[in-house]
Amino acid sequence: MTPWTPCPYAGIYRHDGDSLVRHWAQLHAGDAEPMPTDPALLDAWALYHNGEFERAVHAGLAAGGDGLVLANKAACIYANYVEPGEQTRLQLLVSAAERAQAHQASAPRNANAWYWQGYALGRYSQGVNVAKALAKGLGGKVRQALQTTIELAPNHADAHLALANYHAEVIDKVGELIGSMTHGARKDTGLALYRKALALNPDSAITLHEYANGLLMLEGARALEEATRLRERAAAFEPLDAMERLYVEANRMALED
């Protein structure tokens, strides 16, 4: 495989096991991932939070079990925000979705085994064209995986956010009528999911940034003022780790456009 591109913020953040114990609740308010009891796995998560995504993937795969959540999260965030090559990005997402599906077989009640399948397939669908992905039946897989995540972990803010994105993306690409009749995508459901995600994780640049994007897809130009306010709030956050820094910087770039 092509060598991984270094995260531009690797080396800035210096988390270790002890700092993750202190900051875990805040860092994982979105994905509701339980803090590991195994010190080695906690150290592996520190690689991820410091932006060492490739090393985090290898460490997660080597750990197995709950380490697969780490491997899939690191691969997905790297693919979505760092990897410059489109084909490599798509392959990383496919691999993460396949690992997550396999993880479900051994740990069917692990909410993030379902979440990372839904997230990876959703981002893959964006890359290959949402309409084409829907025609291949990927939309139903994304929706089912995210709905299952929420059933298993009702306070999983990121799953609410990703499912809201599903509704918004589908409606944006194929329209509200076809989206509703064929793919179960509804504007009011999407907006309600965004509001729920924000209520569950209000102090998150990620939530604010994605909510702003979704509002523009669902409401168009009339939501521009509110979307700008959300992006301005996100831009003011001080990131705790490399992933948050990637989101904050993407949000600041959106504000400048």
C-alpha positions in Angstrom: 0.0 0.0 0.0 1.1 3.6 -0.6 2.9 5.1 2.4 0.7 7.0 4.7 0.9 10.8 4.6 1.8 12.2 8.0 -0.9 14.1 9.8 0.0 17.8 9.7 -0.6 18.0 13.5 1.3 14.9 14.6 3.9 16.0 17.2 1.8 18.9 18.5 -0.2 16.8 20.9 1.5 14.7 23.5 -1.1 12.5 25.1 -0.1 9.4 27.0 -2.1 6.9 29.1 -2.2 9.2 32.1 -3.5 12.2 30.2 -6.1 10.1 28.4 -7.5 9.0 31.8 -8.0 12.6 32.6 -9.5 13.7 29.3 -11.2 10.5 28.1 -14.7 11.6 28.8 -14.3 14.8 26.9 -12.4 13.2 24.0 -14.9 10.5 23.6 -18.1 12.4 24.3 -19.1 11.8 20.7 -18.4 8.1 20.1 -19.2 6.9 23.7 -16.3 4.5 23.5 -15.5 3.0 27.0 -12.1 3.8 28.4 -9.9 0.7 28.1 -8.8 -1.1 31.2 -5.8 -2.5 29.5 -2.9 0.0 29.8 -1.4 -1.2 26.5 -4.6 -0.4 24.6 -4.8 3.0 26.3 -1.3 3.7 25.1 -2.4 2.7 21.6 -5.3 5.1 21.8 -2.7 7.8 22.7 -1.1 7.2 19.3 -4.4 8.0 17.6 -5.1 11.2 19.7 -1.6 12.4 18.9 -2.2 12.1 15.1 -0.1 8.9 14.7 -2.9 7.3 12.7 -0.9 4.5 10.9 0.7 3.4 14.1 -2.6 3.5 15.9 -4.2 1.2 13.2 -1.4 -1.3 13.6 -1.6 -1.2 17.4 -5.4 -1.7 17.3 -5.2 -4.6 14.9 -2.4 -6.2 17.0 -4.6 -5.8 20.2 -7.7 -7.4 18.5 -11.0 -7.4 20.3 -11.9 -3.8 21.3 -8.7 -2.7 19.6 -10.5 -3.1 16.3 -12.5 0.1 17.2 -9.3 2.0 17.5 -8.0 0.6 14.2 -11.2 1.4 12.4 -11.5 4.9 13.8 -7.9 5.8 13.0 -8.2 4.5 9.5 -11.4 6.3 8.8 -10.3 9.7 10.2 -7.0 9.4 8.3 -8.8 8.4 5.1 -11.3 11.2 5.4 -9.0 14.1 6.5 -5.4 13.3 5.6 -5.0 10.8 2.7 -4.6 12.7 -0.6 -5.1 9.8 -3.0 -8.7 9.1 -3.8 -8.3 5.4 -4.6 -6.3 4.8 -1.4 -8.8 6.7 0.6 -11.7 4.6 -0.7 -9.8 1.3 -0.1 -9.1 2.3 3.5 -12.8 3.0 4.0 -13.8 -0.4 2.5 -11.3 -2.2 4.7 -12.5 -0.5 7.8 -16.1 -1.3 6.9 -15.2 -5.0 6.4 -13.3 -5.2 9.7 -16.2 -3.5 11.5 -18.7 -6.0 10.0 -16.4 -8.9 11.1 -16.2 -7.3 14.5 -20.0 -7.4 14.8 -20.0 -11.1 14.5 -17.7 -11.6 17.5 -19.1 -8.6 19.5 -22.7 -7.9 18.3 -23.5 -5.6 21.2 -20.4 -3.4 20.7 -22.0 -0.2 19.4 -18.9 1.1 17.7 -18.5 -2.1 15.7 -21.7 -1.0 14.0 -20.9 2.7 14.0 -17.6 2.4 12.1 -19.2 0.2 9.5 -21.9 2.9 9.0 -19.4 5.7 9.0 -16.9 4.0 6.6 -19.7 3.1 4.1 -21.1 6.6 4.4 -17.8 8.3 3.6 -17.1 5.7 0.9 -20.5 6.6 -0.7 -19.6 10.2 -0.7 -16.4 9.4 -2.5 -18.0 7.3 -5.3 -21.1 9.5 -5.7 -24.0 9.2 -3.3 -26.5 8.5 -6.0 -24.5 5.6 -7.4 -23.9 4.2 -3.9 -27.7 4.3 -3.2 -28.3 2.4 -6.5 -25.9 -0.3 -5.2 -27.9 -0.6 -1.9 -25.2 0.9 0.3 -27.6 3.5 1.7 -29.7 0.8 3.5 -26.5 -0.7 5.0 -25.4 2.7 6.3 -28.8 3.5 7.8 -29.1 0.0 9.4 -25.6 0.2 10.9 -26.2 3.6 12.4 -29.7 2.8 13.7 -28.3 -0.3 15.4 -25.6 1.8 17.0 -28.2 4.1 18.5 -30.3 1.2 19.7 -27.3 -0.2 21.5 -26.0 3.2 22.7 -28.8 5.8 22.8 -26.4 8.5 23.9 -24.0 8.0 21.0 -23.9 11.5 19.7 -21.7 10.7 16.6 -24.2 8.1 15.4 -27.0 10.6 15.6 -24.8 13.0 13.6 -23.9 10.4 11.0 -27.5 9.3 10.6 -28.5 12.9 10.2 -25.9 13.2 7.5 -27.4 10.2 5.8 -30.8 11.9 5.6 -29.2 15.2 4.5 -26.9 13.7 1.8 -29.6 11.6 0.3 -32.1 14.5 0.1 -29.4 16.8 -1.3 -28.5 14.3 -4.1 -31.8 12.8 -5.1 -34.5 15.1 -3.7 -36.9 14.9 -0.8 -39.6 12.9 -2.6 -37.4 10.1 -4.0 -35.2 10.2 -0.9 -38.3 9.6 1.3 -40.1 7.0 -0.9 -37.0 5.0 -1.9 -34.4 5.5 0.7 -36.2 6.4 3.9 -34.6 9.9 4.1 -36.7 12.6 5.6 -35.9 16.3 6.2 -37.6 16.5 9.5 -35.9 13.3 10.8 -32.5 14.7 9.7 -33.0 18.0 11.5 -34.2 16.2 14.6 -31.1 14.0 14.6 -28.9 17.0 14.3 -30.6 18.7 17.2 -30.2 15.5 19.3 -26.5 15.2 18.4 -26.0 18.7 19.5 -27.9 18.2 22.8 -25.8 15.1 23.5 -22.4 16.7 22.6 -22.8 20.5 22.6 -19.1 21.3 23.3 -17.8 19.7 20.1 -16.4 21.4 17.0 -17.2 18.2 15.1 -20.9 18.3 15.9 -21.2 22.0 15.1 -19.3 21.7 11.8 -21.3 18.7 10.6 -24.6 20.3 11.7 -23.8 23.4 9.8 -23.1 21.4 6.6 -26.3 19.4 7.1 -28.4 22.5 7.5 -27.2 23.9 4.2 -28.1 20.6 2.5 -31.5 20.4 4.0 -32.5 24.1 4.2 -30.4 25.7 1.5 -29.6 29.4 1.5 -32.1 30.3 4.1 -30.0 28.4 6.7 -26.8 30.2 5.8 -26.9 32.6 8.7 -27.5 29.8 11.3 -24.8 27.6 9.6 -22.3 30.5 9.8 -23.0 30.9 13.5 -22.4 27.2 14.1 -19.2 27.3 12.1 -18.0 30.4 14.0 -18.6 28.6 17.3 -16.7 25.6 16.0 -13.8 27.7 14.9 -13.5 29.2 18.4 -12.8 25.7 20.0 -9.3 24.9 21.3 -8.7 21.3 20.0 -7.7 18.6 22.5 -6.1 16.3 20.0 -5.1 15.9 16.4 -8.5 14.8 15.2 -10.3 17.8 16.7 -7.6 20.0 15.1 -8.4 18.5 11.7 -12.1 19.3 12.1 -11.4 22.8 13.5 -9.1 23.7 10.6 -11.6 22.3 8.0 -14.3 24.4 9.6 -12.1 27.5 9.5 -11.5 26.9 5.8 -15.2 26.6 5.2 -15.7 30.0 6.9 -13.2 31.6 4.6 -14.8 30.3 1.4 
